[in-house]
Amino acid sequence: MRSLSRTIGLGFIALCLLSVALKAFVPLPSALGYAPVDLGFGAKAQPVEVVIWYGTEKKLWLEEAVRLFEAGGATAGGRPIIIKLVGLGSREIADRVARQDWGDDPRPAVVSPASSVWTEVLRSDWAARASGAAIFSGDPTPLVLTPLVAVAWDERASLIWPNGSAAFWQDLSAAIATEGGWAEIAKGRGFQPGSPEHTKAQGWGFVKFGHTSPLTSNSGTQTLAMLAYAYHNKTTGLTTADIADPAFQSWLEVVERSTLDFGESTGTLMTNMIQFGPSRFDVVMVYENLAIEGVEAAQRRWGQPIHIYYPPATILSDHPYAILGDPLTTADQRAAAERFHDFLLSEPIQTLALQYGFRPASPRVTLTGAGAANPFSKLAQYGLQVDIAQQVETPSDEVTRALIELWERRIAPLTLRQR
């Protein structure tokens, strides 16, 4: 009898030790999901790494969002989630993922280019390479919105658009193609040679316009699309026939031949305008959030007011979040990517995006909220607008390809000769 009691006691102790071991090493249900109890010993659960290839204009917001997300201890399948950000150009993202060209970068589980133009290009390219297979797990969804705007030194912009920017592209294209530069423009606005205004304009040289290269940057492609829409006097339905129009191509060549610089990055373009001042650029096309970041710094540095101008019909970047499907990702990676997606669309993180100059995708966060941290209230004197009157339709991937091919064939060789 005593032997039986001893056997039962030893068995109970063994079961207890086994349960402790299981609790330490195996994920079990808890109030926070499936997570092991950390007793300070035993194997740790391997993290789920989610690599995101993203357009660099979101850099500051995403880095802060990742810090907050990881600090919250989020898990997927009982495994901690680690987010790794890789900043690239939007076109490069679409091109490299379609070719599965990871290079020296870690393979992405999520892509977030500046515009859904590039997720559609990627979808099309992948389907062509993979016999119609889908590349995304679910549909890409917008994270934040930002329109393309012009940033210009106010004194000079008043000569280009003295009566407002209703004829934005027509006035700008005429100005940058003017052979006599600012002096001739000033004279055309009624300032005769010898007047203080004309003398000042003479010192400005030619109109220095800049936008990024459509071969590397989403904003460069968007600028081309807006030029095409403006030339054809439409806001929707841009076609490949519009791009093939010889008259449009000749006009575009004149405009682009007179453009000072085609930067590879929109952020770098805005930084150069701030660092080098009016001697480098008079007008640049950039994202609204980058203009918000830079207008106060530019005025402090150069003592001249700088202004944000909205074309009569602008174009929005919607910054889609697209989770790649099987076989490029595992089930745990997709679950972890969904957790981070939901976090990015939560009210606090969308409010954070607003503070960084983005228009939130979530309808729960308005452009009139966030108090003193809201740039749309703080920077209205620089031309920042809450309401955008009109937008052009985002071109199809077919039209986008035609625009880029045209620029590569007819414009890129001109830029090389200029250098």
N, C-alpha and C positions, 0 to 999 in steps of 0.2 A: 504493500500500500504506500509506504514511504517512498519506494522507488518510482511508483506511478506519479506521485505528487511532484517528485523532483523532475521527472521527464516533462510533465505539463508545464512546470515553471520555466525550465530551460527553453521549451518550445515557444512560450509566450515572450521571453526575452529575445529570442531569435527573430520572432515576428516584428517586435518593436524596432530592433536594429535594422531589419530589412525595410520597414516603412520609412525610417529616417533616411536611409540610403536612397530609397526611391524619391523621396521628397527633395533631396539635395541634387539628384542627377537627372530626374525626369520631370518635364513640364506637367504640372497638374492644375486643375481648375482653381481659380481664385476669383475674388471680386473684381480684379483688374484684368481678367483674361487668363490664358494659360501661361503661367510663369513659374519657374522654380524658385524656391526659397533659397536665398544666398546665405549659407551657413559658414562661408569663409573658406570652404574646402571643396574639392571635387571639381569636375569639368565644368567650365562655363559654357553657356549657350552661345553658339557662333552667331555673330550679328548678321542681319540681312543688309547687304549693301545695295543701295539704289543710286546708280550713277545717272545724273541728268545733264544732257547736253543742252545748253540754253543760249539764247541771244544775250549778249553782254550788257545791253541797256538795262536789264533787270538785276544786275550784279548786286548793288547795295541792298536792295529789298530782299532778294533771295538769300543772301548771306545772313542777314539778320533773322529771317524766317527760319532758316536751318538751325541757327543757334538756339532759338526759342523752342523749336520742335524737339531737338535732341535733349535739351535740358528737361523737357517734360517726360522723358523716359518712355517714349512710345515703342510698342513692340508689335511684331507680326508673327503669329504662330509660336508665341513664347520667346521669340528671339528679338533682341534690341535692334532698332533700325538705325542705320548710318546713312546719311545723305552725302553724296559727293558731287560737287558742281564742277562742270567743265564748260567754260565760256568759249563760244565759237560764233562765227558768222552764220546767219540764217541759211544762206544758200549752201554753205559748206556742210551744215548739219544734214540737209536733205540729200545732198550729193553723196556724202560719205556713208550715211546709213544705207542708202539704196544699194551701194556697191559693197557693203559690209567692210568698209575700209576703216578700221579702228586706229591704224597708225600707232603712235605711242600713247594714245589716250585710252582709258578704261572703257570697255564696251557699255553703251548706255542702256538703261531700262526705260528711260523717259526722254523724249525730246520736247523742247519748248522754244521753237524759233520765234522771231518777232511777230510773224503773221501767219495766218492759216493758209496763205498762198503756198507756203513751203511745206506744210503738212500734206496739202493736196498734190503738190509736185512729187513728194516722197511716196504718197499712196499710189500714184500713177506709175512712177518708175519701178517701184517694188512689184506691182502687179504684172508689169511687162517682163520683169526678170524672173518672177516666181510663178508664171503661168496663172495669173489671176488671183493668187493667194492674198489674203488681207494681212497687212503689217501691224495694225493697231489692235489693241485689246479694248473694244468699245470705241466710242467716238471722242475725238479730241474736244476739249472744252476751253473757252477763254478764261484766263486768269485775271488779266487787267487790260485796259484799253488806253491807247495813246494816239492822238492824231499827229500827222506831219504838219509842221509849221515853218514859217520863215522867221529867222532872227536877224535883225538889221540894226545898224547904228541909226538912231532916230533922225538926226539932222540930214543924213543922206537919203534915207528912205522917204522923207518928205518931198524930195525932188522926183523920186520915181512914182510915188503915189500921192500927189498933192491933194487929190479929191477922194481919197479912200482907195481901197483895194478891190473894187468891183471888177476891174479889168486886170487882175493881178498878174497873170502870166503874159498877157499881151504887153503890158507896160514893162515888166521885168525883162522879157526877151528883147524888146526894143532898146532898153537901156544898156544891157550888157553887150549888144552888138553895135552900139554907137561908136563910130570910129574916132570921134573927137573926145570921147570919155565924158567925165563929169562936167567939164567946162562947157561942152556942147549941150549937155542936158540942162545945165543951169540957164544957158542962153535961151533954150527952148521954153523954159518956164518963166521967161521975162526978165532975167537978170543979165543986164548988158555988160560987155567987157568994161572993166574999170570999177564996177560996183563991188562992194565988199563980199557979196555972196558969190559973184563970179570968180573973183580973185581966190577966195578960199577953195572953191570947187576945182580950180586949176591945180591946186596942190594935191588933190586927191587922185589924180591920174585916171586910169580906166576903172570901170565898174568891176569889182572883184567878187564874183559869185562862186559859191562852192556847194557841191553835193557829193555824196559818196558814190563809189563805183558800183553799178548794178551787178558787176561780176563777183563782188564779194559781200555786198551789204544790202539788206532789205530796204533801207530808206532810199538808196539809189534806184532800185527797181520801182519803188513807189513814186519817186520823182518823175521817172520816165512815163509811168502810167498817167500821172496827172498832166504832164505836158501833152500826151496824146489825147486825153479827154478834152483839154482846153483847146487844142488845135481843131478838133472835130466838133467842138461846141456841143458836147454831150456829157452826161454824168453816169449813164448806164450803157450796157450793150457794146462795149469796145470789142472790135473784131480783129482777126488777123488781116482782113482786107484793109482796115484802117491803118494798120501798121505797115502794110505793103504799099500804101499810097505814096507815089514818088514825090508829090508836093510836100507831104508831111515829113518824109525822110530828108528832103533838102532843107526844110525849115529847122528840123531838129539838129541837123549838122551845123547850121549857122549858130544856133544857141549853144551847142556843146563845144564848138570850136572856140567860143569866147569865154567858156567857163574856166576859171583859174585853176581849180584843183578838184580831183576826184579821189577823195580819201577812201581808205579801206574800212574805216570804222566811223560810225556816226558820233560816238563819244569823243573820239580823237579830233574830229572836225570841230565840235563845239569847244573842246579844250584849246585848240589852236586859236580859235577866234578870241577866247578870253586872254590867253597868254600873249599873243602878238598884236591884238587890237586892230584898229582900222587899217593899219599898214598891211595886214594880211588878208582880211576879208571885209567886205561891205555887207553882204547878205549870204546866209547859209540856210540850207534846208535840213532840219533836224527834228527829232521827236520832241513832243511837247514836254515830256518829263525831263529831258536834258536841257531844254531851254529854261525850265523852272529852276534846275540846279545851278544854272550859270548866269542868269541876268543880273542878279545883285553883285556877284563877284566881278563881272565885267564892268559895271558902272563904278564900283569902288576902285578898280585898278586903273581905269582910264579917265574917270571923271566926266564921262559922256553918257547920256541916257541911251539905253538899248531897248528895242521894242520887239514884241512878239506879234507877228502878223499871221492871220488865218486866211488862206486862199478862199475864194467864194465857195468852192467845193473841195474839201480836203479828203484824206483817206486815213482810215483807222488801222492801226496794228492791234490785233486782238490777243497776241501772246498765248497761243493754244498750249495746253498740257496734254501730251499724247503718250500713253503708255504702250510700249511695244509688246506684241503678243508672242506666243509660242512659235518657233523655238528660240527666239532671241532672249526671252526672259523665263524665269521659273515662276511657279505659282506663288511662292513666298515673296518674290520681288514684286510681282503685280499687286499682291495684297498690301505690301509696305508702301508701294507707290500710290495706291488709293488712299492710304491713311494720310500721306503727306499732301495729296491733292485736296482732301477734305480740310486739312489744316490751313492750307493756303487760301481757301475760300471762306474760312471762318471770319466772323465779324472783326475780331481784333487784328487779324493779319491783313484783311482788306483795308482796315483803317490805317494800318502801318503803310500799306502801298500808297494810299492817298497822301500821306505825309512825305513820301518820296516822289510825289508828282504824278502818279498814275491815276487814271480814272478807274475806280473799282468795278469789277465785273459783277459783284454781288449787289443786287438791288437794295439790300439792307443798309448799305453804306452810301450816303449821298455826298455830293460835292459841297454841300453847305454845312457839313458836320465837322468834327474834329477840332473845333475851337480855333485857338490862335495858331495851332500847328498846321491848319489847312492852307496850303499855298494859294488856292483859288480865291481866297479872301485877301490874303496878305499881299499878293503880287498883282492885283487888278490894275494898278497904275502902269504896269509894264505891258499891258494889252492882253493879259491872260483872261480867257473867257470861259464861263461855265457852260454856256450853250453854244453848240456848233450848228450853224444854220443848215448846212447841207454836206453830204458826203458823196463821193463817187463810189460806184460799185467796184468791189475788188475784182480785178480781171480774172478770167479763167486761167488755169495753168497753161493752156495752149497759147493764149495771148501773152502771158508772162514770158514764156519761152521765146516767142517771136520778138518781143521787145528786147530781150537780152541778146538774142542772136544778131539783131539789127545793130545794137550798140557795139557788140564785139566786132562786127564786120566793118562798120563804117566810122564809128567814133573812136574806139580804142586805138587804131593806128594813128589818128590825129593827135591823141594825147602823147603817144610815144615820140612823135616828131617834134611836139612842142618841148619836150624835155631834152 
